[in-house]
Amino acid sequence: MVSASISPKAVALLCAISVVSGFTCPSTVDKIGKNNCMAAFRNVPRTQTFMAGGEGGESEWAKALQDARGEAPGSFEKEMKMRGLMGKKGVVDPKLSQNANLIKWLEEKGDVYLSDSSTWGTAPHPMAISVETVDETTNETTGRGLLARRNINDGDELLQIPMRLCLTLESARTALGKDVITNGMNEYLAIATQLIHETYVLGEKSFWKPYIDILPTVEEVNPTFTWPDEDLNFLKGSPVVPATKSLQIKLRKEYDALFGGEGGLCERFPDRFPREAFSYENWVWAFTMLFSRAIRLRNLEDGEALALVPYADLINHSPFSGAYVDAREVGDWLFKDGTEEVILYADRSYRKMEQIYISYGPKSNADLLLLYGFALERNPFNSVDVTVSIAPRTKDMVDSIDNPDVEIDPLAEEKIEFLDRVGRENTVDFPCYADRYPIEMLEYLRLMQMTPEDTRGRPLRDFDYSRTISAANEAAVLSSIIDAITRQLGKYPNSEDDDAMIIQDKGMFRLLNINQRNAVRHRRNEKRLLKRTVAALQKQMRTRGLMEDDLQRAGGSTLGQALPGDDRMYGEGKPRTALEDRLAKMGLPVDLR
């Protein structure tokens, strides 16, 4: 029995418990009195701000009540419209109906709660879809995004998407059959095939149609592997160009092998795989979606899997975010129902109307531009690949150049044998960062710059190349890096100052298309980074006393030649670039098959 003299504040707190936790059933509120409960709700000022994070007591519960109560249905959308986040004023944006259809589909087919109002035991969904977002630094449009509908706390659960709504290898096998999606088939190939099937074969009949309708066009994403040569020429000198050409060749090769060539699916099953639907143009679109939106879920019961996750893939990237989308089994610690869902938690607090971000991983701007179609002005993971090539002066090499001043390196054959044993080549790409470079680069160069004075009769395998070998060896190593970076800078046809002038002339800069503007920004940032790396190396050499003339090389000979090297070739037989190595580690199909 509840006393009739209970205070309105206490009623409000009890209602908050009911709404937030679901512990109090509606019948309890009936005993309190619906009129008292509603009055308590009305008496909590909408404009009053409550601080969370350890106050405890009534103010903590009042804040929970305020957050759980939400706002009048549709009020957030009205505010978004006033701020221009619902499309242009006076223009009916088809994206709005697409967003509404997606939300309806998620709610009906996946039982996903996305309402802006609360129910018993469930708070309002904390996010809303914006039809357009903008990069605050470059002022370029960045497509759809998710905004905070209300204030969000660090650790809040942001979304739950059941796996049955995701496009995966298993969904492709179910849709297309095990005779097509065979065991061991690459996930990217399988999901790309299903995506084309759902979009261009099933069309209106596809279960995923509301999701497919919100997917962007190739032109809205613009990764460099879809750029025309005219735009790609703006990146001349950048390591992104050979990586782009290589990916283009691989995508074409995989398409021909799976669909277009003799014995491909279009020839074997013409009714199921019509050529007009499974065109190369649609293949490129499917991979544009996969590269820019697919998520690798690492905590699934049967092991990690690649997935296109509706709604979650609307969230944009920030290198400063610590939030990652992953999966878990549905249920609590006591009861599990055997199904799995995709989940995301906030890694920090967000204010109302602030854009929500996740991390796509520690990616450089080259990675982002190649696969996602954008680059960042502020990216702590940015790097530029530098080619380092040292030619051991074997007898055959010295004889071939016919130069009496070139001496044979007595360690040349041993160096080649060592490189073969550890899986390295004479020419290697390494990523250089603004103020650092990978230890693998130092290890490689320390080996290649070894002299008999360094070894003193010991075999090369006895040395720890993660540590300094000698002052003379280290001087040669750092000088080699500076030479390699200087050669990379020399590949660009214009200077950093030229790029800066283009960007500063806003009228002229806007005459360039979006690809060309991104290219100019990217190449300027690459040059900046390389110059900073050279400055850091020179400072390190001065600080460590490695710029002395007598440290040029023990014995007066490098016994190893830093090669300028040809520009990277692409296609069959070429060594993998550092960028391709990173893509392979990310699980992307460097070698698709």
N, C-alpha and C positions, 0 to 999 in steps of 0.2 A: 504494500500500500504506500503510495507516494503522497506526502503531505501537500495539501492544497496551497500552503503558504510558501512553496518553493520559489526562490527568486528567479527572475527572468534570465539573469546571467548564468545561473546553474542550469536552467533549461537549455540555454544556448550551447553550453559545454556538453551536455548530454546529447543534444542533437548532433554536435560535431563528432562525438564518439560514434554515433550511429552512422553518419555519412562516411567518415573516413575509414573506420575499421570494420563496420558491419556487425559489431559485437552486440548492439542493442537492437532488438527487433521492433518493427513498427507498432506492435501491440503495446510496447512499453511507452512509446510516444503517445499512443492513444490514451493511456492512463494519465500521462502528464497533462494532456490536453492539447489538441491540435492548435487551438487559438494561441495558447501560451508559446508553443513551439514556433509558430509563424511570426508571432510578435518578437520573439527573441532573435530570429533571423533578420527581421527588418531593423532591429535596434542596433545591429552591428554596422557602424558607418562604413560605406563603401570606400571612402577616400582615406580612411585611417590606415596608417602603415604600421605593421607589426614586424619586429625583427626576430628571425629564427636563429638558432645556433646556441642554445644553452640557457635561455632565460627561464624556461620551465614555467609552471604555474598557469594562471588563467590566460595570460597574454599568448602563451604558446598554443593553447587550445583555440583561442580566438582566431589566431592566424590560420590554424588548420581549418577552422570553420570557414573563414573567408576564402581560402584557396579552394576548398571542396565545393563551396556553394557555386562558384563560377560566376558567369555573367548572364545577362538575358540572351537567349538564343539569337544568333546572328549579329550581336553587337560587335564582336571582334572583326567579323567580315566587313561591317560598315566602316570601322576604323581603318582597316586595310585599304578599302576603296578610297577613303579620303586621302590616304598617303600614296596613292598611285600604285599599290601592290596588287590590284585586281584588274590590271589592264588599263588601257588609255581611256580617259574620260569621254563618254558619249559613244564609245565603240563597244559593240558586243564581242567579247573575246571568246572564241570557241574553247579556249583552255579552261574557262570557268566550268562549262558543262562537262568537259572531260574530267576535271578534278572531282566534280560532284558524282559522276558515274563511277570513278575509281573508288571513292569513299563508300558509296552504296554497295559496290561489289565486295569490298573488303568486309563490310559489316554483314552482308547476307551470306556470302560464301565462306568466309573465314571466321565469323563471329568475333571480329575485331572491333573493340569499342573505340570509336573516334568522335563521339558526340561532344558538343561544347557545353552540355549540361550534365549534372551529376545524377547518379541513381543511388539506391541504397547499397552501400559497400563499395561504390566505384566513383572516383573523382572524375571531373571533366578531363577529356583528352588534352594534354598540355601543348599540342602543336597544331598548326594550320598550314595549308599549302599556299605559297605565294606564286603567282604565275610568272613573276619576273624578279630576279635579284641582280644586284650590281656589285662589281668589284670596287671596293671603296678607294683603292689606290689608283687603278687605271680608268675607272668609270666605264668599263666595258660591261655589257650585259652578260650574265652567267646562268640564264635559264631559270627554271623552277627551283624552289628551295623550300625549306620548312622553317617557320617562325614560331617563337614562343608565344602561345596564346595567353599565358599568364606568367607570373614569376615562377621560375623553376629552381629547385635547390640541387646542389651537388649530390649525386647518388640517386636522384629520382629516376624511376623507370619511365622511359619515353615511348617505347613501342613494344608490341608483341605481335609477330606475324607468323601464323602457322606454316610449317614447311610444305603443306599440301598446296599452298598458293604460289610456291616458288618454282622457277624453271631450273631443273637440275638434270644430271645425267640419267637419273632414274625416271624423271618425268618424260624425258626424251625417249627412253626405252619403252615406256608404257604407251606413248603416243604413236611411235613409229615402228615399234616391233623389234624383237631381238635379232631378226635377220638383217636389220639395217644398223641399229645401234648395238654393235657386237661387244663382247667382253674385251676390256682393255682399250676401247676406243677413247681417244682424247676427249676430255670434258668440254673443251671449247668447241671442237668439231660437232659433238653431239648436241649441245645446247644451241649452237648456231643453226644447225639443221632443223631443230624443232621450232626455233623462233621464225624461220622463214616459212615453215609449214603452217604455223598458227596464223601468221600475218597474211601470207599471199595465197595460200591454198584454202584454209578454212574460213578466213576472213570474218564475216559477221557471226559465223557459227562457233568461233573459237571460245573456249571457256575463259581464256585470258584476254579477250577483246578489250575490256575496260582498262586493263593495264597496258596493252599494246598501244592503245590510242594516245596515251600520254608520253610514249617514247619519242624522243626528238628525231629529226632528220639528220643525215650526215652533215649537212651544211650548218646545222645548229651546234654540232659538237666540234667539227673541224680538227680532228687529230692530223698530224702532219702526213701520215701514210695515205690520206685522202686528198692532199693538196695537189693542185696542178703544178707542173714544172715552173711556170711563171712565178708562182708564190714561193715555191721551194728555193728558187734562185736567191731570194732575199736572205736565206740562211747559208749562203755559200761560205765555206770555211768552217762551219760549225760541225761537230761530230754528230749532230742530229741528222744531217743529210745522209751519210752512208747507212746509219741505222734505219732511217726511213726507207731508203731504196731496198735494203735487205728485207725488211718486213713486207714490202710490196711484192717482192719476188716470191717470198714464202707463201703469202696468201694466195697468189695466183697459182702457184704449184699445187697447193692443197686443194683448191677449188677444182682444178683440172683432174686431179687424182680421184676426188670423191664424187664429182658430178659430171663435169664437162667432157672428160676424156673417154676413150674407148673402154667399155666395161664399167663405166660409172653408173651411179644410181639413176640418172636420167635415161640412160640407155636400157638398163636392166628392168626398171619399174617406171615406164613412161606415164602410167596413169597416176601413180602415187607421187612422182617427182617430175611434174611438167617443166619443161625447159624455160617457159616464160615466167614461171614462179621462181625457179631456182637459177636465176641469172647471176652473173658475176657481180652486177651492181647491187643486187639484194644480199649477196654474200658479204660484200664490203660493209653494207649497212649493219648486218647482223654482228659482224666483228667489231664495228664501231660501238655498238651497244654493249657488247661483252667487255671489251677492253676498258670502257669508261664507266661501266655500271656494275659488273659482276663482283660479287663478294665471296671471299674464301672463308667458309665457316669451319672453324678448327675444332670445335668441341662437340661434334655430333657423335652419337653412340657408335656408329659404324666407321668412324674416321672422318677426316676433313673432306669437304666437298665444295665445289664451285656452285654458285647459285645466283640467279637474278631474283632479287627480293623486292616485290612490289612495295611501294611507299617508302621503304628504307632507302632505296636508291635515289630518292629525291634530295637527300641530304648532301650538301656540298662539303668540300675538303678544306681543312685548315691544318697546316703543319704544326700548329701550336696546340691542337686538340689531342687529348689523351683518350678519346672515346673511340671504341671499335665495335662494329656490329658483329655479334656472334650468335651461337645457338645453345639451347638447353632443352632438357626434357620437361614436358608440361607437368605441372603439379607442384606440390610443396615437398618439404623434407620427409613427410610421412606418406603421402599418397601420390603416386605417379600413374599416368594412364597409358604410358608407352609411346605417346606421340611426342614430336619435337617442335619447337618454335624458335623463331629468330627474335632476339631481344637486343635492346640498347639501353644503357644507363647514361645519365648526364655526368660528364666528367668535371663540371663546374656549375656554378649558378648562372642563370640567364634572367635578364630583365624582360618584361613583356615587350613584344615586338622585335626582340633581338633574334637574329638568324642563328639557327642551331647548326653546329658543325661536328663532323667526325674526322678522323684521320684515315686517309687512304694508304698510309704507310710512309716511311721516311724516304720520299721520292725527290729526286732532283728535278729541276725545271726541264731538263731534256726528257726524262721519263714522262713528266706531265704533258709536255707539248706533243710528244710522239703518240701517246695513248689517250689522253683526255682532252687535248685541244686547247689547253691554257697553260700559262706559266705565272709564277708569283714574283712580285717585286721583292717581297721579304720571305726568303725561304732558307731556314737554317740548315737544310739538307742539300742545298744546291751544290753542284759540282760540275766540272768540265773534264771530259775524258782526254787524256794526253797519251800519245803514242811514244813509247820509249823503246828504242832499238839499239842493241849493242852487238856488234859483229865480232865474235872471237877471231883473232887473226891466226887462222890455221895456215898450214903450208900451202894448201890449195888456193886459199883466198889471196895470200900474199903473191903467189905466182901469177894469179889471174889479173892483178892490178899492175904488175910489172913496174913497181916503184921501189928503187933501191933504198929509199929512206924508211920504208915501212918494214918493221921487224915482225918476226913470227912470235906469237904469244906462246910460251912454253906450256901454259895452262889451258890453251884453247880447247884441245880435245877433251880434257877432263871437265871443262865447263859445259861443253855440249852434252857430254854423258850425264852430268848432274842435272841439267835442264830436262833431258829426256826422262830421267828417273822421277822427277817431281811434277812432270806434266806441263812444263813451261816451254815457250818458244823464244826465239831470239827477239821477236817483235811482240810487245805486250802493251795493251791499253790499261791505263790506271786512271781512276777518278781523282782529280785534284780539287780540294776544297779551298775556301778563302784563306784559311790559316793553318791548314794541315794537309797531309797526304797519307795514303795508306801504308801501313808497315810492310805490306807485300811489295810495294815499289822499292822501298829501301832494301829489303832482303834481296830482291832480284839484282839491283844495281851493285850492292856490296859484293855479291858473288861475281858479277861480270867485271868488276873493276879490281879484282884480286890480282896481285903480282907475286912473284917468287919471294920478294922482300916481305910480303904479308904472311905467306904460308910458312916460310922457313922450313920447307921440306915436309910439312904435314899435308895430308890429303884434304881436299876441299870439304868433304863430308864431315870433318871434325869440327868445323866452325859453326858458331851460333850467329846466324846472319840477322837476327833480331836485335843484336847489339853492335855497337861500333867496333870495327875491326882494328882500325888505326886512324890516326889523324889524317894521313895522306889519303887513305881509302875513302874516308868520310868526305873530304874536300872534293874528291873526284866524283863521288856519288851526288852530292848536292849541286855541283856544277853541271852534272849531266841532266838533272831535273830542270835546272834553269834553262839549259840549252833546249830541252824538249819543249818546255812551255813557250820559249821565245819562238821556236819553229811553229808551234800551234798558232800563236798570235799573228805570225806572218802569213797564215793561210787566208785570213780575212781580207777581202778586197778594199775595205774601208776601215777607218780608225774609230775608236770610241768617241772621239770628239765629233766626227762626222755624224754618228748615230745620235748623239745628244742634240746636235743642231736640227736634225730632222724631227725629233720628238718635240723640241721646244717650239718649232713653227707649227702651232696647233692647227692652223688652217690647212697647211700642206699635209700635215700628218693625217688629218681626217679624210683626205682624198685617197689615201691608201685603204685597201679593204682590210677586214679584221685579221686575216692570215698574215698579211704584210706588216700590219702594225705589231702583231705578236712577234713576228720574226725580228723586226728592228729592235724591239725591247729585249728579246732573248739574246741576240748576238751582242748587244751592248753589255748586258749583264755578264755574259761569258768573258768578255774582254776585261771587265772590271775585276772579276774574280781571279783571272789568270795573273793580272798585274799585281794584285794583292798577294798572291802566292809567291811571286818572284820577290817582292819586297820582304816578305816574311823569311824567305830562304836566305836572302842576302844579309838580313839582320842577324839570323842565326849563325851564319858563317863568320860575321864580324865578331859576334859575342863569343864564339868558341875559338876564335883565332885561327880559322880555317882559310883565310884569304891571303896567307903569307906566300910569297913567291916560292919558298923552298918546300912548300907542301903541294906544289902542282902535281907531283907524282914522285914517289920514291924511285930513284934510278932514272928519272927524267923521261919516262915513257908511260903512256897510259896503258899500253898493252891491251887496249880495247877501244873500239871506235864507235862513237855515238853517231848513228846513221840518221840523215834527214828522212829517209824512207819515202815511199810513194804514198799518195793518198790511198786510204783504205778501198780495196775492191769489195764488191758485194756479189753474192751468189754462191755457187758451189765452190767448196774448197777454201774459202777465206777463213782466217782465224776469227774467233768470236771477239767482239768488242767488249769493253767494260760495261757498256749499257746493256748489251745482250746478256752478259753474265748476270747482271742485276735482275733482268726480266726473268731469267731462268729460275733464280732464287725466289722470286715472287710467285712462281708457279705459272707464269705466262708462257705461251707456246713458242719459244724461240725456234725450236724444231717441232713443229706442230704434230707430226706423226710420231 
